[in-house]
Each structure stands twice: as structure tokens, then as C-alpha cells.
Amino acid sequence: MRVSWSASARADVRGIRRYIAQDSPFYAQQFCERLIATVEKLVEHPRLGRLVPEAEGVGVEVRELVFRDYRILYLVTDEPIQILAVIHGARDLLGLERKPWE
């Protein structure tokens, strides 16, 4: 199984890295490497994460992994697994104008 990152998910990770790098470029690099390593587990175990409660009933299987304070939302399909977004856990998914799975 392959993992593919959406443009918005890649932008999310870049934004997180920039934010952390304001205090520590080294820690920003380490954080993002570990986040990506967490996602790579999906290659062998695509249903590792839990179903996203906010996406219940949307007709697709949206799951999430949690890494530190971030929710990594992904869509399970035949191939590849699509990383939809990396969102801070304090954000209200239902309050977003456009949901990551839309």
C-alpha cells in the first residue's frame, strides 16, 4: 500500500515546521520527521487509526492518527492512502468552512 499526501496536508506540515522553527529549527526538523514516520506506519497497517467521529456518515472511510497534539486525517481507499490534513487537536473540525474530506 502507498501513502499519498494532498497539497493541503503538505502545506499543513510546512506550516507546522515554520511555526516550530521560530523557536528551534532543530526541533522543527525532528518533529516533522517523527510525524512523517508515524504516517509511514499506514503502509503496513492502513486501518491503524480510529474513524473520525466528525466524518461519520459521509460515505467514505476517514480515519486519523494522533501525533502529539495533531490529528493526521486520512482516507482509506484501495490505493493509495490519501493524507488529507494535519490539524491541531484543539481545532473544531465541524467548524471549518471546508472539511478535509470534502
C-alpha positions, 0 to 999 in steps of 0.5 A: 500500500502507498501513502499519498499526501494532498497539497493541503496536508503538505502545506499543513506540515510546512506550516507546522515546521515554520511555526516550530522553527521560530523557536528551534529549527532543530526541533522543527526538523525532528518533529516533522520527521517523527510525524512523517514516520508515524504516517509511514506506519499506514503502509503496513497497517492502513486501518491503524487509526480510529474513524473520525467521529466528525466524518461519520456518515459521509460515505467514505472511510476517514480515519486519523492518527494522533501525533502529539497534539495533531490529528493526521486525517486520512482516507482509506481507499484501495490505493493509495492512502490519501493524507488529507490534513494535519490539524491541531487537536484543539481545532473544531473540525465541524467548524471549518468552512471546508472539511478535509474530506470534502 
